Amino acid sequence: MNYQDELKRKKITVLGLGVTGIGIVRFLLEHGVVPKVVDSRPTPPGAHWLAEQAVECDAVFGNLAEACLSDCDMLIVSPGIPLYEPNVAKAINDGVEVIGDIELFARFNQKPVIAVTGSNGKSTVVSLTAAVLKEAGFKVGLGGNIGTSALDLLAVDADVYVLELSSFQLETTYSLHCTSAMILNLTEDHMDRYPDFAAYCQAKQRIYQHAKCVVINADDANTHFSLPREKPKGIVSVALKDADYSVQQNADKAYFAAYGEPWFSTDKLALLGSHNQFNALSVMALLEPFNVPKDVFERVFGQFVGLPHRCHLVSEVKGVRYINDSKATNVGATIAAIESLQDELGQVILIAGGDAKGADLEPLGPVLRKYCKAVLCFGRDGKLFVGLHPQARVVANLDEAVEAAAKIAVAGDQVLLAPACASIDMYTNYMARGDHFVSLVGAL
């Protein structure tokens, strides 16, 4: 019996509608499996689609206790729903198998997978990885936590899948076999979801469960393999110095190097900042099993200019550069953004704030005091930034922050939107926040 036939014999409930839930329901229906659909919201996003396109599905919206989650054989939960939610926890205790969309993908997939997680840089690394593979002649499916959902990728004609994975997705993933997998870095994030930082790290570590080639950040011990099983044979390290893949100084010039062998100058990289040099090295390490020629890396590194809302230069106004890094939704990302600008002539005026997701902002203090002229903070947790810098003050909103920054800045300075917080207190997502910043800079 194949897995599709096995699923048809099970009572399956999809918990959480929205984008992910719709994708799961659609995938199951296409494979002849009719699930029950449950959501705690009376009218969840996608309810209209379900009523029109999936009339055969029984739907229960509202009180989860009335959905009887323990009555099914398999519960497929959306990433936004924690496993400690009382009704989910009871189902697990009652013996219900609980998985997510990535686990469902893994059980159907037959192609090589490159998987990347971490607190910061995931989207850049997977996008650059996919670009290098395409230039090398591979047919690539890019998705997961970026772009196309993993289940939709299964319909793509691809030689290899490149997945960006979040800790939420990894919590319910058990059998994803990766050709190579990496945790880029780990800093406090989603502390409103996890009891402590160790639990967050443990969720990320699940990416290594069945990886042939494990890629680690040599400078971040939390990314190192620590699962309770025999270590894989292929552990590869990445760091700006002293690692299998690193930046090597040679005759007053810096080179990307693999195992001590210089490949090509770091000047070839179109992306700015040392954190992007690390990202480039990560791509080289992740693709080690695929034997991609050096000149392919060199070409693509020179062409790839980055993703929107990630340290993107919006404009230069009266000699002041305005940089949009709205994707910097945690402390580590904001520190990386600020430090990447340290070689510029002027100082940084940071715009920060939003929903800190329970994270400790104190590690930002030394970096802010060292590199920033001022900090303009807004949003739900904006006041938490005030004690971190002598020239930090709360403003009403992003409009007021940009206006105040323009008055403070002089030629050579950088006005940086790198909020260290989620946007959900004031915006639908970080893209909307970044787009607003771009429009405000345009008005200057």
Backbone torsions as a table, in degrees:
resi	resn	phi	psi	omega
1	MET	NA	125.7	177.8
2	ASN	-79.4	170.8	-172.9
3	TYR	-67.1	-33.0	178.3
4	GLN	-61.6	-44.0	178.6
5	ASP	-65.5	-35.2	178.6
6	GLU	-63.7	-41.4	179.5
7	LEU	-63.6	-36.5	-178.7
8	LYS	-63.0	-21.9	-178.5
9	ARG	-89.0	-4.7	-176.1
10	LYS	-101.7	152.7	169.1
11	LYS	-88.5	113.2	-173.0
12	ILE	-115.7	134.1	175.0
13	THR	-118.1	131.8	174.2
14	VAL	-100.0	119.4	-177.6
15	LEU	-105.1	116.4	-178.6
16	GLY	101.6	116.2	-179.7
17	LEU	-89.9	-115.5	179.7
18	GLY	63.2	-164.4	-175.6
19	VAL	-64.0	-49.3	-178.1
20	THR	-65.7	-45.7	-178.4
21	GLY	-61.3	-42.1	177.3
22	ILE	-60.3	-43.4	178.9
23	GLY	-60.3	-40.0	179.3
24	ILE	-66.9	-46.9	-179.7
25	VAL	-60.6	-45.8	-179.2
26	ARG	-61.0	-43.9	-179.8
27	PHE	-62.0	-45.5	-178.9
28	LEU	-63.1	-43.8	179.8
29	LEU	-62.5	-39.4	178.6
30	GLU	-63.4	-23.8	179.7
31	HIS	-103.5	19.9	173.7
32	GLY	76.2	18.8	-179.5
33	VAL	-112.2	124.9	-179.0
34	VAL	-105.3	108.1	-178.0
35	PRO	-92.6	164.1	166.1
36	LYS	-87.9	143.9	-177.0
37	VAL	-119.1	127.5	-175.6
38	VAL	-128.4	140.5	175.1
39	ASP	-150.7	141.1	-177.8
40	SER	-73.2	-17.3	-179.4
41	ARG	-85.3	138.5	-179.0
42	PRO	-59.6	-37.8	177.3
43	THR	-134.4	82.2	-176.0
44	PRO	-73.4	158.5	172.7
45	PRO	-57.3	130.8	-178.7
46	GLY	99.0	-5.0	-179.0
47	ALA	-61.7	-39.4	179.9
48	HIS	-65.3	-42.3	177.7
49	TRP	-60.1	-45.0	-178.1
50	LEU	-60.8	-42.9	-178.1
51	ALA	-66.1	-29.0	-176.9
52	GLU	-96.1	-37.7	-171.4
53	GLN	-104.4	-14.0	-177.5
54	ALA	-136.5	54.4	-175.0
55	VAL	-63.4	-21.8	-178.6
56	GLU	-75.5	-11.0	-177.4
57	CYS	-87.4	130.6	172.4
58	ASP	-74.2	130.0	-177.0
59	ALA	-120.9	134.4	176.2
60	VAL	-126.8	112.3	-179.7
61	PHE	-113.7	138.9	179.1
62	GLY	117.6	-136.3	-175.7
63	ASN	-58.8	117.0	-177.5
64	LEU	-65.2	-27.5	-179.4
65	ALA	-61.9	-28.2	180.0
66	GLU	-82.0	-8.3	-177.5
67	ALA	-84.1	-11.8	177.6
68	CYS	51.9	58.0	-177.0
69	LEU	-60.5	-27.7	-178.5
70	SER	-73.3	-8.1	-178.6
71	ASP	-82.7	-5.7	-178.6
72	CYS	-99.1	168.3	176.2
73	ASP	-88.6	-32.8	-177.7
74	MET	-139.7	134.0	177.3
75	LEU	-115.3	120.1	179.0
76	ILE	-106.2	110.5	-171.9
77	VAL	-102.4	145.5	173.5
78	SER	-72.9	152.0	-174.7
79	PRO	-59.2	-27.6	-177.4
80	GLY	-72.8	-8.1	-177.5
81	ILE	-101.9	116.1	-177.7
82	PRO	-73.3	151.8	-179.4
83	LEU	-70.3	-16.3	177.9
84	TYR	-85.6	-2.0	174.0
85	GLU	-54.5	128.3	-169.1
86	PRO	-49.8	-43.3	-177.8
87	ASN	-71.5	-34.1	175.5
88	VAL	-69.5	-44.8	179.9
89	ALA	-60.3	-39.1	178.1
90	LYS	-65.5	-40.7	178.3
91	ALA	-61.5	-42.8	177.9
92	ILE	-61.5	-45.1	-180.0
93	ASN	-63.3	-29.0	179.8
94	ASP	-85.8	3.8	174.6
95	GLY	95.0	9.7	177.7
96	VAL	-75.4	135.5	176.2
97	GLU	-76.8	125.8	-178.3
98	VAL	-116.6	122.0	179.6
99	ILE	-134.4	174.8	175.0
100	GLY	-122.0	-175.0	-176.2
101	ASP	-67.8	-30.5	179.5
102	ILE	-69.5	-38.6	176.8
103	GLU	-64.9	-40.1	177.0
104	LEU	-62.9	-43.1	174.5
105	PHE	-55.8	-47.5	-176.6
106	ALA	-60.3	-34.7	-177.3
107	ARG	-75.5	-17.9	177.5
108	PHE	-102.6	-23.8	-172.0
109	ASN	-70.2	142.1	175.6
110	GLN	-124.5	3.4	-174.1
111	LYS	-104.2	160.4	175.4
112	PRO	-61.4	145.7	-179.5
113	VAL	-127.3	133.8	167.9
114	ILE	-110.0	124.0	-175.7
115	ALA	-123.7	139.4	-177.5
116	VAL	-134.1	134.4	171.3
117	THR	-137.1	-175.2	-176.8
118	GLY	140.2	171.8	179.5
119	SER	-78.9	-36.3	-174.2
120	ASN	-140.1	147.6	173.4
121	GLY	90.5	-1.6	-174.3
122	LYS	-57.9	-49.7	-174.3
123	SER	-64.7	-39.7	177.8
124	THR	-63.0	-45.9	-176.7
125	VAL	-65.8	-45.4	-178.5
126	VAL	-68.8	-35.7	179.2
127	SER	-67.1	-41.7	178.1
128	LEU	-68.7	-38.1	176.2
129	THR	-59.8	-46.9	179.7
130	ALA	-63.1	-39.4	-179.9
131	ALA	-64.5	-41.1	178.5
132	VAL	-64.9	-45.2	179.4
133	LEU	-60.6	-42.7	179.3
134	LYS	-62.9	-42.2	178.3
135	GLU	-63.6	-29.9	179.4
136	ALA	-81.7	-2.3	175.5
137	GLY	101.2	4.9	178.3
138	PHE	-84.2	147.5	168.7
139	LYS	-88.6	123.7	-168.3
140	VAL	-120.5	137.6	170.1
141	GLY	-110.9	116.5	-178.2
142	LEU	-108.0	128.9	-179.8
143	GLY	-178.0	-151.4	-174.6
144	GLY	98.5	-111.6	179.5
145	ASN	-88.7	6.8	178.9
146	ILE	-136.8	133.3	174.8
147	GLY	64.4	-123.0	-173.7
148	THR	-71.7	138.5	176.6
149	SER	-66.9	152.3	-177.0
150	ALA	-59.2	-40.4	-179.0
151	LEU	-65.2	-36.7	177.5
152	ASP	-67.9	-27.8	179.0
153	LEU	-62.2	-27.9	-177.3
154	LEU	-62.6	-20.3	178.1
155	ALA	-91.2	-3.1	-178.6
156	VAL	-86.8	138.5	176.3
157	ASP	-76.8	97.3	-173.8
158	ALA	-134.6	150.3	172.1
159	ASP	-88.2	-27.7	-176.2
160	VAL	-152.3	144.7	175.9
161	TYR	-106.3	136.3	174.9
162	VAL	-113.9	118.6	-173.7
163	LEU	-116.7	131.2	165.3
164	GLU	-94.3	128.0	-175.4
165	LEU	-125.2	138.6	176.6
166	SER	-95.2	165.1	176.6
167	SER	-62.4	-34.8	179.5
168	PHE	-61.8	-43.4	179.3
169	GLN	-66.7	-37.7	-176.3
170	LEU	-71.6	-24.1	179.9
171	GLU	-55.9	-33.3	-175.4
172	THR	-112.5	24.7	-179.5
173	THR	-113.0	128.8	-173.4
174	TYR	-126.6	-27.4	-170.2
175	SER	-129.3	29.7	177.5
176	LEU	-79.4	114.5	179.0
177	HIS	-95.8	119.8	-176.7
178	CYS	-112.3	139.0	170.6
179	THR	-67.5	-41.6	172.7
180	SER	-146.9	146.7	-178.1
181	ALA	-146.0	147.3	-177.7
182	MET	-146.5	140.2	163.7
183	ILE	-101.2	113.7	-173.6
184	LEU	-68.7	-43.9	-176.0
185	ASN	-170.5	163.0	177.5
186	LEU	-139.9	118.0	172.2
187	THR	-131.9	163.3	-176.4
188	GLU	-55.5	126.0	176.0
189	ASP	-157.1	152.2	178.4
190	HIS	55.9	35.9	179.5
191	MET	-70.4	-6.7	171.2
192	ASP	-81.3	-9.1	-179.9
193	ARG	-104.4	-34.7	-173.8
194	TYR	-108.7	147.1	-179.6
195	PRO	-65.5	-29.0	178.4
196	ASP	-161.6	175.0	-177.5
197	PHE	-63.9	-35.0	-179.7
198	ALA	-61.3	-38.5	179.4
199	ALA	-67.4	-37.9	176.3
200	TYR	-62.6	-46.5	178.8
201	CYS	-61.8	-40.1	-179.7
202	GLN	-61.8	-39.6	177.7
203	ALA	-62.9	-43.5	179.6
204	LYS	-63.6	-37.8	-177.2
205	GLN	-60.8	-19.0	-178.7
206	ARG	-62.8	-17.5	179.7
207	ILE	-65.4	-22.9	-177.6
208	TYR	-87.2	-2.9	-169.7
209	GLN	-50.9	-45.5	-176.8
210	HIS	-129.9	38.5	-177.7
211	ALA	-90.9	134.1	175.5
212	LYS	-73.7	-45.2	179.1
213	CYS	-116.0	113.9	179.1
214	VAL	-98.6	122.3	-179.7
215	VAL	-107.3	126.8	-176.4
216	ILE	-120.3	157.8	171.4
217	ASN	-88.5	111.4	-174.6
218	ALA	-61.1	-25.1	-177.1
219	ASP	-93.7	2.4	-178.2
220	ASP	-131.7	98.9	-175.2
221	ALA	-61.2	-24.9	-179.8
222	ASN	-68.3	-17.6	178.5
223	THR	-89.4	-6.2	-175.6
224	HIS	-76.1	152.2	-176.2
225	PHE	-62.3	122.5	-179.6
226	SER	-142.6	25.0	178.3
227	LEU	-75.4	150.7	-178.4
228	PRO	-78.5	60.5	173.8
229	ARG	-153.4	173.9	-178.6
230	GLU	-61.3	135.0	-178.8
231	LYS	-64.8	142.3	175.9
232	PRO	-67.4	157.8	-178.7
233	LYS	-70.5	-35.3	-174.5
234	GLY	-97.2	89.0	173.2
235	ILE	-110.7	120.9	-175.5
236	VAL	-118.3	136.0	-177.3
237	SER	-106.6	148.4	178.3
238	VAL	-131.1	135.7	173.4
239	ALA	-169.0	162.9	178.2
240	LEU	-67.3	-25.5	176.6
241	LYS	-138.2	150.6	169.9
242	ASP	54.7	58.7	176.2
243	ALA	-151.1	170.7	178.4
244	ASP	-59.1	-42.0	174.7
245	TYR	-116.3	119.8	-173.3
246	SER	-153.0	176.6	172.5
247	VAL	-97.5	128.1	-174.9
248	GLN	-117.9	131.3	176.0
249	GLN	-83.1	131.4	-178.6
250	ASN	-146.8	110.8	179.5
251	ALA	55.1	54.0	177.0
252	ASP	61.3	21.0	177.5
253	LYS	-133.9	145.4	-178.4
254	ALA	-96.8	136.5	-178.8
255	TYR	-128.2	145.8	165.0
256	PHE	-72.2	132.7	-175.5
257	ALA	-135.3	148.5	175.8
258	ALA	-123.6	121.5	179.7
259	TYR	51.4	41.1	176.4
260	GLY	84.2	-3.1	-179.6
261	GLU	-98.5	116.6	178.2
262	PRO	-64.7	135.7	179.0
263	TRP	-100.2	-60.8	177.7
264	PHE	-161.9	164.2	-174.3
265	SER	-63.9	144.1	176.0
266	THR	-67.0	-16.3	176.0
267	ASP	-62.1	-20.8	-179.2
268	LYS	-70.6	-16.8	-176.7
269	LEU	-80.1	121.8	-178.8
270	ALA	-72.5	-29.0	179.6
271	LEU	-71.3	142.6	-177.3
272	LEU	-94.9	152.3	172.1
273	GLY	97.8	148.6	-180.0
274	SER	-66.1	-29.8	178.9
275	HIS	-65.0	-30.3	176.5
276	ASN	-78.2	-25.6	170.8
277	GLN	-63.8	-41.5	176.0
278	PHE	-61.9	-42.6	178.9
279	ASN	-60.6	-41.6	179.4
280	ALA	-63.8	-42.8	177.4
281	LEU	-61.8	-37.6	178.8
282	SER	-62.2	-40.6	177.6
283	VAL	-62.3	-44.1	178.4
284	MET	-58.4	-43.7	-178.7
285	ALA	-69.0	-43.4	179.8
286	LEU	-61.1	-31.2	-177.4
287	LEU	-94.1	7.2	177.8
288	GLU	-52.9	-42.4	-179.6
289	PRO	-68.3	-10.6	-173.8
290	PHE	-102.2	-0.3	174.0
291	ASN	51.8	48.0	178.5
292	VAL	-76.9	130.3	179.9
293	PRO	-61.2	148.0	-178.2
294	LYS	-58.9	-38.8	-176.3
295	ASP	-66.2	-24.1	176.5
296	VAL	-68.5	-45.8	175.8
297	PHE	-57.3	-46.2	-176.7
298	GLU	-60.1	-44.5	-179.8
299	ARG	-63.2	-48.9	-175.1
300	VAL	-70.1	-39.0	177.8
301	PHE	-59.4	-32.2	-179.8
302	GLY	-79.2	-18.9	-176.4
303	GLN	-99.9	-24.7	-172.5
304	PHE	-81.4	114.5	-174.4
305	VAL	-102.9	6.6	174.3
306	GLY	101.3	179.5	-176.2
307	LEU	-110.4	154.0	178.1
308	PRO	-59.5	147.4	175.3
309	HIS	69.4	17.9	178.5
310	ARG	-128.4	93.0	-178.4
311	CYS	47.4	47.3	-176.5
312	HIS	-97.7	124.4	178.5
313	LEU	-70.7	114.1	-178.0
314	VAL	-80.1	-51.2	-176.5
315	SER	-169.1	163.3	171.3
316	GLU	-117.4	120.1	-177.2
317	VAL	-121.7	117.3	-178.9
318	LYS	53.0	40.2	177.1
319	GLY	82.0	0.1	179.2
320	VAL	-102.3	128.2	179.0
321	ARG	-91.4	131.5	177.8
322	TYR	-107.8	121.3	-171.4
323	ILE	-120.7	128.0	-178.6
324	ASN	-100.1	109.0	173.1
325	ASP	-126.2	52.0	-178.8
326	SER	-59.9	-22.5	179.0
327	LYS	-70.7	-11.6	178.0
328	ALA	-74.4	82.8	-173.4
329	THR	-99.2	10.0	175.2
330	ASN	-145.3	171.0	-174.2
331	VAL	-60.2	-44.7	-177.7
332	GLY	-60.5	-40.5	-179.8
333	ALA	-66.7	-38.5	179.8
334	THR	-68.6	-41.0	176.2
335	ILE	-60.2	-44.5	179.9
336	ALA	-61.7	-40.0	-179.7
337	ALA	-65.9	-45.4	-179.7
338	ILE	-63.8	-46.6	-177.4
339	GLU	-67.0	-26.6	178.8
340	SER	-69.1	-17.0	-179.1
341	LEU	-100.2	5.2	-171.6
342	GLN	-66.1	-21.8	-179.1
343	ASP	-85.7	-3.3	178.8
344	GLU	-76.1	161.7	-173.6
345	LEU	-69.2	-45.3	-174.4
346	GLY	-89.8	-171.3	179.3
347	GLN	-100.4	169.6	-179.3
348	VAL	-99.2	133.6	168.3
349	ILE	-107.9	110.6	-172.9
350	LEU	-93.7	134.2	170.6
351	ILE	-108.3	120.8	-173.0
352	ALA	-141.0	168.8	174.9
353	GLY	122.5	170.3	-175.1
354	GLY	136.4	-138.8	177.6
355	ASP	-100.7	110.3	-175.9
356	ALA	-75.2	-4.3	176.6
357	LYS	57.0	31.0	176.6
358	GLY	79.2	6.8	-176.7
359	ALA	-76.6	153.9	174.1
360	ASP	-82.0	118.9	-177.8
361	LEU	-89.5	-6.3	-175.2
362	GLU	-55.6	-37.4	179.3
363	PRO	-59.3	-17.9	177.4
364	LEU	-71.5	-27.9	-172.0
365	GLY	-49.7	-57.1	-178.3
366	PRO	-59.0	-37.2	-179.1
367	VAL	-70.0	-43.0	178.5
368	LEU	-61.7	-45.4	-177.3
369	ARG	-68.0	-28.9	-178.2
370	LYS	-79.5	-39.4	-169.2
371	TYR	-113.7	-16.4	-170.6
372	CYS	-102.8	137.8	173.4
373	LYS	-76.7	-39.0	-179.2
374	ALA	-157.4	160.2	176.5
375	VAL	-129.6	122.9	178.8
376	LEU	-110.1	117.5	-171.4
377	CYS	-123.6	145.3	-176.6
378	PHE	-147.0	175.7	175.9
379	GLY	90.5	-176.0	-174.6
380	ARG	-54.9	-44.6	-176.8
381	ASP	-109.7	20.4	-179.4
382	GLY	-57.0	-36.5	-177.8
383	LYS	-63.9	-21.9	-179.2
384	LEU	-68.6	-16.6	-179.4
385	PHE	-85.7	-16.8	-169.5
386	VAL	-59.9	-40.8	-178.3
387	GLY	-78.4	-1.1	-174.7
388	LEU	-89.8	-12.2	-176.7
389	HIS	-154.1	138.3	-177.7
390	PRO	-63.1	-23.6	179.6
391	GLN	-111.1	39.5	176.1
392	ALA	-100.5	136.3	176.9
393	ARG	-148.7	153.4	-179.1
394	VAL	-86.2	134.9	173.4
395	VAL	-119.5	166.3	-172.9
396	ALA	-70.3	-37.5	-173.6
397	ASN	-164.2	-177.8	-177.9
398	LEU	-66.3	-34.8	177.4
399	ASP	-56.8	-48.2	-178.6
400	GLU	-67.8	-33.7	179.8
401	ALA	-64.9	-45.9	-179.9
402	VAL	-65.7	-41.2	178.6
403	GLU	-61.3	-45.0	179.6
404	ALA	-66.9	-39.1	179.9
405	ALA	-63.0	-40.3	-179.8
406	ALA	-63.0	-31.8	179.4
407	LYS	-75.7	-33.3	-177.3
408	ILE	-79.9	-36.3	-170.1
409	ALA	-70.7	145.8	171.5
410	VAL	-122.8	165.2	-178.1
411	ALA	-51.0	131.1	-179.1
412	GLY	102.6	-19.9	179.5
413	ASP	-75.0	163.6	177.1
414	GLN	-121.8	123.5	171.9
415	VAL	-95.9	114.3	-170.5
416	LEU	-116.3	118.5	168.4
417	LEU	-87.5	103.5	177.0
418	ALA	-142.8	81.9	-160.4
419	PRO	-68.5	-20.4	-176.0
420	ALA	61.1	14.5	-176.7
421	CYS	-145.1	156.6	171.4
422	ALA	-71.1	164.0	-174.1
423	SER	-101.3	-3.3	-165.7
424	ILE	-68.0	-10.3	176.9
425	ASP	-75.6	-22.6	-175.5
426	MET	-133.4	-18.2	-175.4
427	TYR	-132.7	162.7	178.0
428	THR	-70.4	-29.9	178.9
429	ASN	-167.7	175.8	-177.5
430	TYR	-67.1	-26.5	178.4
431	MET	-65.7	-42.5	178.6
432	ALA	-62.7	-39.7	177.1
433	ARG	-63.1	-45.6	179.3
434	GLY	-64.4	-40.3	178.5
435	ASP	-63.5	-38.0	177.1
436	HIS	-62.8	-43.3	177.6
437	PHE	-59.8	-44.9	180.0
438	VAL	-60.0	-43.1	-180.0
439	SER	-66.5	-36.8	179.0
440	LEU	-67.2	-40.4	177.3
441	VAL	-65.6	-39.8	178.0
442	GLY	-59.2	-33.9	-178.8
443	ALA	-73.0	-17.9	178.2
444	LEU	-68.2	NA	NA
